Structure formats: C-alpha cells, structure tokens
Amino acid sequence: MKKYNIRLKELIKPFTKRLFYNLFDEQESETLYLKDTFLEITSNLNIENGAGIWNEFQGTFLTIRKKLDLDAASFLKNDPASTCIQEVYLAYPGFYAISIYRLSHQLHLLKVPIMPRMMSEYVHGITGIDIHPGATIGDSFFLDHGTGIVIGETSVIKSNVKIFQGVTLGGLQVKKDMQSTKRHPTIEDNVTIYANATILGGDIVIGANTTIGANVWITQSVPENSLVTYQTEIKIRPKKNGIH
C-alpha cells in the first residue's frame, strides 16, 4: 500500500505559524529552524533543490512584509472597531489569513507542489477563511470578520478591495477538464463586496469602484461605478395581546 506521508501535516502547522512570526520578528535561531523544516518537508514531498527554493523564498520576505504592512493599514483605515495597528497584527484573523496567503502564494509562484495548499488549509482551519494560494491579490486587501470567505484558485483581485464574511469567489461549473482554465472572477480596484455575496465564473469582471451588496448572486459582469443590491420584502407589525 502506497504511503502518503500524512504526518507532514504535523510539521506544516508549526512551520506556518513560526514563519508568520519570524516575518515580523526575525530571529536567527527561528530562521535556521524554518530552513531545516522546509528542507525536511520538501524532501518528504520529493521536491528537488529544496535549498535553492528556500533561498529564493527567503529573498522575497521583505517584499511580502511590505505588502502585509499595506494590508494592515487597510484594516486600520476601514474597520471602525480597530483601535491601533498592533491590534491588527495580533488579533485579526483576516490579516492572519492574508499573511499566510501571501507566503503560500510565493511558494506557488516558485512552483512548489502541495506545500502551499497545506499552509492555506492550516490557516483555513483556524480562521474559516479559504484563500487558494494560486489566487492573485493586489495591494491593500481588507477582509472584515472573514469567516466563510472562499477565494478560488484563478481569482484575480486588484488593489484596495474590501470583502466581508461569507463571500464566495467561485467557479460557475465544477469540471475536471477546466483545470487549466480561468474559472473564478476578476475583481477590479476599489470594489467592496458585502456579506454572503456569491460571484461565480471565470469570465466575470466586477468593475472598479463598484459596491456589491449583501446576499447577491452574480453570474454576469458588472460595469464600473455600479451598486448591486438584492431586495426582499420584510414586514414588521406589532403584536396584539402577545399573539402574532
């Protein structure tokens, strides 16, 4: 019976967590641990040139950190409940999910198999936020609350985008022969997508400066500077003698 090194899941958890910590508070001993663990994981996944990949990956940390600082500033700017930038770094699950996305995305760009998904699934389990490492996300990204957000592999999200809990950027069809095609939507600059909106399809473009309201289901492109809402009728009437 073929073995799949399932115990690597136990290595990826501390590796991912400590990689995040070291990105903001670099320590030589931690860097050595991360390198050794990376080499152990890549070796067990039969990935060649693990040391060379690690060096390339490590060389991107400063760029990733600068992107995350922009993300954190977006949280502070857009969330009225945030009190200081330190709170964003220490207490926001959306920021944590974005951080692990940016790290795993870089490994995806370096064509490292499996490991980026393991990292993204680790943070998915903690935050409830599912961002595929293959997605392309621009600067100053903001996830409010975050739980239930799904961002598919071929999604393209430009800069200054705000997404709330329960949003899905998904595929209109689930077919294996579509694996190499763009299946998920493109979100242009300065778009806000409110809670539980669902946007499906690889040809779908949400134009710049658009606001997508809560609970909207979208399977067609939306021009820039639009407001998309879902309307339902709610009736509120007083009780009579405590009986509806």
C-alpha positions, 0 to 999 in steps of 0.5 A: 500500500502506497504511503502518503506521508500524512504526518507532514501535516504535523510539521506544516502547522508549526512551520506556518505559524513560526514563519508568520512570526519570524516575518515580523520578528526575525530571529536567527535561531527561528530562521535556521529552524524554518530552513531545516523544516522546509528542507525536511518537508520538501524532501518528504514531498520529493521536491528537488533543490529544496535549498535553492527554493528556500533561498529564493523564498527567503529573498522575497520576505521583505517584499511580502512584509511590505505588502502585509504592512499595506494590508494592515493599514487597510484594516486600520483605515476601514474597520471602525472597531480597530483601535491601533495597528498592533491590534491588527497584527495580533488579533485579526484573523483576516490579516492572519489569513492574508499573511499566510496567503501571501507566503503560500502564494510565493511558494506557488509562484516558485512552483512548489507542489502541495506545500502551499495548499497545506499552509492555506488549509492550516490557516483555513482551519483556524480562521474559516477563511479559504484563500487558494494560494494560486489566487492573485491579490493586489495591494491593500486587501481588507477582509472584515470578520472573514469567516466563510470567505472562499477565494478560488484558485484563478481569482484575480483581485486588484488593489484596495478591495474590501470583502466581508464574511461569507463571500464566495469567489467561485467557479460557475461549473465544477469540471475536471477538464477546466483545470487549466482554465480561468474559472473564478472572477476578476475583481477590479480596484476599489470594489467592496463586496458585502456579506454572503455575496456569491460571484461565480465564473471565470469570465466575470469582471466586477468593475472598479469602484463598484459596491456589491451588496449583501446576499447577491448572486452574480453570474454576469459582469458588472460595469464600473461605478455600479451598486448591486443590491438584492431586495426582499420584502420584510414586514414588521407589525406589532403584536396584539395581546402577545399573539402574532 
